[in-house]
């Protein structure tokens, strides 16, 4: 399969090497930044300088490709998916943007190729887990999905370091969040719904953020009493972000906030990804709860260190592409994350990254 990988950032680099190292994919990485492409070159990886924001140029570059893997910023998702459809390519991306996903679903109608957005961690793997757990119940009550990409060693007042896209981070803090409450589908405000919990001996907080549910609201509507997604942070983070976004009104000047964060909050490769899903419902006449909890840690090898968010995000989209190639997913149209079977994902050569994590046994 010929893969056109768009975007040579940290996640794109990881995806490129994972796919190319199998020998089963011909990977060409497209980016408008030649310096980024130099960092990604490898024995099995081709690179091309293309302005990925220029639809005409990108369409011309995709004429000899089978599949587009989009690792560009979320705001380019719809335009890129449109070009992929025009080029007759299958399309996979990492977007967490709700509006973009809805638009891509429309693009997929009647298409002869496949469109599978939201293939990362959240949305992505978290939805695969939640949907799998729901299958074990005769009727559902509550589905709660919690994910955090956190620094292993928080040292600042935000108790946070930049572990992934600043654009994506601010997007999920600023947009309405889908949820189901008392059986009704609705939008709730980001940064609301604050809760505290402990997991594996560490204290956390969680609050509403946009996009993490993927398409589960639509899939589970009419079947569940409560469904929600919240981002996990260390205690105190939510209050400070509300001060920046609301009290200082930086929600209306997001570029300034992004500049501040990039300038003042260090990035880190020493991170941990927390995945925590609880599903409750009726089984054989009793109300029971199932829990899935994992911690995935960074790979700190000196030769090729990878952050936990790189590992989990790249594993998600590479597993989706691999399962599609193997005929385990529909060959065309819109593909939801919950159409992926969790056992198949975890058995996949890329999905095993989640199996190699440490399962959390005790939850308080």
C-alpha positions in Angstrom: 0.0 0.0 0.0 1.3 3.4 -1.0 1.0 5.8 1.9 1.0 9.6 1.6 1.8 10.9 5.1 1.0 14.6 5.4 3.0 16.4 8.1 6.5 15.8 9.4 6.1 16.8 13.0 6.8 14.6 16.0 3.7 12.5 15.5 4.2 12.3 11.7 7.8 11.2 12.2 6.7 8.4 14.5 4.0 7.2 12.1 6.3 7.3 9.2 8.9 5.1 10.8 6.4 2.6 12.3 4.7 2.0 8.9 7.9 2.0 6.8 9.8 -0.3 9.2 7.3 -3.1 8.5 8.3 -3.3 4.9 4.6 -3.6 4.0 4.0 0.1 3.2 5.6 2.5 0.7 5.7 5.7 2.7 6.1 9.2 1.2 6.1 12.1 3.7 4.8 15.5 2.4 5.5 18.7 4.2 6.1 22.4 3.2 9.1 22.6 5.5 12.2 21.1 4.0 14.0 21.1 7.4 11.3 18.9 8.9 11.6 16.5 6.1 15.3 16.2 6.5 14.8 15.0 10.1 12.4 12.3 8.9 14.4 10.8 6.1 15.1 7.1 6.3 16.1 4.1 4.2 12.5 3.1 3.6 10.9 6.7 3.6 10.6 9.0 0.7 10.0 12.8 1.2 8.6 15.5 -1.0 8.3 19.2 -0.3 4.7 20.2 -1.0 2.6 23.0 0.3 0.0 20.9 2.1 -2.3 23.9 2.4 -2.5 24.4 -1.3 -5.3 22.1 -2.5 -4.2 22.1 -6.2 -0.5 21.3 -5.4 -1.6 18.6 -2.9 -4.0 17.0 -5.4 -1.2 16.8 -8.0 1.1 15.1 -5.4 -1.4 12.4 -4.6 -1.9 11.0 -8.1 0.2 7.9 -7.5 -0.9 7.3 -3.9 -3.4 4.8 -2.4 -4.0 6.2 1.1 -3.6 9.6 2.8 -2.6 9.6 6.5 -3.2 13.2 7.7 -0.9 14.3 10.6 -1.5 18.0 9.9 -3.1 20.5 12.3 -6.8 19.9 12.9 -8.0 23.0 11.0 -6.7 21.5 7.8 -8.7 18.2 8.1 -11.7 19.0 6.0 -9.7 20.5 3.1 -7.3 17.6 3.2 -10.1 15.0 3.2 -11.7 16.7 0.3 -8.4 16.5 -1.7 -8.1 12.9 -0.8 -11.5 12.1 -2.1 -10.8 14.0 -5.4 -7.6 12.0 -5.7 -9.4 8.7 -5.1 -7.4 7.9 -1.9 -8.5 6.4 1.3 -8.2 8.8 4.2 -7.2 8.5 7.9 -6.6 11.4 10.4 -6.1 12.3 14.0 -8.6 15.2 14.3 -10.4 15.8 17.6 -12.5 18.5 16.0 -16.2 17.7 16.1 -17.2 20.0 13.2 -14.4 18.6 11.0 -15.5 15.0 11.7 -19.1 15.8 10.7 -18.0 17.4 7.5 -15.8 14.4 6.7 -18.7 12.1 7.3 -20.6 14.0 4.6 -17.7 13.7 2.2 -17.7 10.0 2.7 -21.3 9.5 1.5 -21.2 7.7 -1.8 -17.4 7.6 -1.9 -15.6 4.6 -3.3 -12.8 5.0 -0.8 -12.7 4.9 3.0 -12.7 7.9 5.4 -11.7 7.2 8.9 -11.0 10.3 11.1 -10.2 10.5 14.8 -7.7 7.6 14.8 -5.5 8.7 17.7 -5.8 8.3 21.5 -8.9 10.4 22.3 -10.8 10.3 20.1 -9.7 7.0 18.9 -8.5 4.2 21.2 -10.7 5.5 24.1 -13.8 5.0 22.0 -12.8 1.5 20.9 -12.4 0.6 24.6 -15.7 2.1 25.7 -17.7 0.5 22.9 -16.1 -2.9 23.6 -17.1 -2.7 27.3 -20.7 -1.7 26.5 -21.1 -5.1 24.7 -21.0 -6.9 28.0 -24.3 -5.5 29.3 -27.9 -6.2 28.7 -28.7 -2.5 29.3 -26.5 0.5 29.9 -26.5 3.2 32.5 -23.3 5.2 32.6 -20.3 5.3 30.3 -17.5 7.6 31.5 -14.3 8.1 29.5 -11.2 9.8 31.0 -7.9 10.4 29.3 -4.8 12.4 30.3 -1.5 13.1 28.5 0.5 14.3 31.5 4.1 15.2 32.3 5.7 12.6 34.5 7.3 15.3 36.6 5.1 18.4 36.8 7.0 21.4 38.2 5.0 24.6 37.2 1.8 26.2 38.5 -0.2 24.7 35.7 1.2 21.3 36.6 1.5 20.7 32.9 4.0 20.5 30.1 3.4 20.6 26.3 3.2 17.0 25.2 1.2 17.5 22.0 -0.2 20.1 19.6 -0.9 23.5 21.3 -3.5 24.1 18.6 -5.3 20.9 19.5 -5.0 21.6 23.2 -6.6 25.0 23.0 -9.3 23.7 20.6 -10.5 21.1 23.1 -10.5 23.7 25.9 -12.7 26.2 24.0 -15.4 24.3 22.1 -18.6 22.8 23.3 -18.5 19.1 24.3 -20.9 16.5 23.3 -22.5 14.4 26.0 -25.6 12.4 26.9 -27.3 13.3 30.2 -30.5 11.5 31.5 -30.8 9.9 28.1 -30.7 13.2 26.2 -28.0 14.2 23.8 -26.7 17.7 24.4 -23.7 20.0 24.4 -21.9 20.9 27.6 -19.3 23.6 28.3 -15.6 22.9 28.2 -13.7 23.2 31.5 -16.9 22.5 33.4 -17.9 19.3 35.2 -14.9 19.3 37.4 -14.3 16.1 39.4 -11.5 14.6 41.5 -10.3 11.0 41.7 -7.3 8.9 42.7 -5.8 6.2 40.5 -2.9 4.0 41.4 -2.1 6.3 44.3 -2.0 9.6 42.4 -4.6 12.4 42.7 -6.1 13.8 39.5 -8.9 16.1 38.4 -11.0 15.7 35.2 -13.2 18.2 33.3 -15.1 18.5 30.1 -13.1 18.9 26.9 -14.3 18.8 23.3 -13.9 15.9 20.8 -12.9 12.9 22.9 -16.2 11.0 22.4 -15.7 10.7 18.7 -19.0 9.4 17.2 -20.1 7.5 20.4 -22.9 10.0 21.1 -24.6 9.0 17.9 -23.8 5.3 18.3 -25.1 5.0 21.9 -28.0 7.5 21.7 -31.1 5.9 23.1 -29.2 3.2 24.8 -27.3 4.9 27.7 -28.4 7.2 30.5 -25.0 9.1 30.8 -22.1 9.3 28.4 -19.3 11.8 28.8 -15.6 12.4 28.1 -13.2 14.4 30.3 -9.5 15.2 30.1 -7.4 14.3 33.1 -5.0 16.7 34.7 -3.2 17.2 38.0 -5.3 19.2 40.6 -5.4 22.9 40.0 -4.9 23.0 36.2 -8.6 23.6 35.4 -8.9 26.7 37.6 -5.8 28.3 36.0 -7.0 27.6 32.5 -10.4 29.1 33.3 -8.6 32.2 34.6 -6.6 32.5 31.3 -9.5 31.7 29.0 -12.4 33.4 30.7 -11.2 36.0 33.3 -8.4 37.3 31.0 -10.6 36.7 27.9 -8.0 34.9 26.0 -10.7 32.6 24.7 -11.3 35.5 22.3 -7.6 35.9 21.5 -6.5 32.3 21.1 -3.4 33.1 19.1 -2.0 35.2 22.0 -2.6 32.3 24.4 -0.9 29.9 22.1 2.1 32.2 21.8 2.3 32.5 25.6 2.1 28.7 26.1 4.7 28.0 23.5 7.0 30.6 24.9 6.5 29.9 28.6 5.5 26.2 29.1 8.3 23.8 28.3 7.7 20.7 26.2 8.7 17.3 27.5 9.3 13.8 26.2 9.0 12.5 29.8 5.2 12.0 29.9 2.6 9.4 30.8 -0.7 8.7 29.2 -3.6 7.7 31.4 -6.6 5.8 30.0 -9.6 5.3 32.4 -13.0 4.0 31.2 -15.9 2.9 33.4 -19.1 1.4 32.1 -22.1 0.4 34.3 -25.3 -1.4 33.5 -27.5 -4.4 34.1 -26.2 -7.9 33.7 -28.2 -11.0 34.7 -30.5 -8.8 36.9 -27.7 -7.0 38.7 -26.2 -3.6 38.4 -22.4 -4.1 37.7 -19.5 -2.0 36.6 -16.6 -2.8 34.3 -13.3 -0.7 34.3 -10.5 -0.4 31.9 -7.5 1.5 33.2 -4.0 1.7 31.7 -0.9 3.9 32.1 1.4 4.1 29.1 4.9 5.5 29.7 7.4 7.2 27.5 10.2 5.2 25.9 13.3 6.8 27.2 15.9 4.9 25.2 18.9 7.0 24.3 18.9 6.0 20.6 15.3 6.8 19.7 13.3 8.2 22.7 9.5 8.5 22.2 7.0 10.3 24.4 3.9 8.4 25.6 1.7 10.6 23.5 3.8 9.9 20.4 3.5 6.2 21.1 -0.2 6.1 21.8 -1.2 8.4 19.0 0.9 6.8 16.3 -0.1 3.3 17.4 -3.7 4.3 17.1 -3.6 5.5 13.5 -1.1 2.9 12.3 -3.3 0.1 13.8 -6.3 1.5 12.0 -4.4 1.6 8.6 -3.1 -1.9 9.3 -6.6 -3.4 10.1 -8.0 -1.7 7.0 -5.3 -3.2 4.9 -6.0 -6.6 6.3 -9.7 -6.3 5.4 -10.8 -6.0 9.1 -12.7 -2.7 8.4 -15.2 -1.7 5.7 -13.6 -1.0 2.3 -15.3 2.3 1.7 -17.4 5.1 3.2 -17.2 6.5 6.7 -15.6 4.3 9.4 -16.2 5.0 13.0 -13.6 4.1 15.7 -16.2 1.9 17.4 -16.2 -0.4 14.4 -12.7 -1.5 15.4 -12.8 -4.6 17.7 -10.7 -4.1 20.8 -9.2 -7.6 20.8 -8.2 -7.1 17.1 -6.7 -3.7 17.9 -4.7 -5.0 20.9 -3.5 -8.0 18.9 -2.3 -5.8 16.0 1.4 -5.2 15.7 0.9 -1.5 16.3 -1.9 -1.8 18.8 0.3 -3.9 21.1 1.8 -0.7 22.3 -1.2 -0.5 24.6 -0.8 -4.1 25.7 2.8 -3.4 26.8 1.6 -0.7 29.1 1.0 -1.2 32.8 -2.5 -2.2 33.7 -3.8 -0.4 36.8 -5.3 -2.9 39.1 -6.5 -0.7 42.0 -8.7 2.3 41.8 -9.8 4.4 44.8 
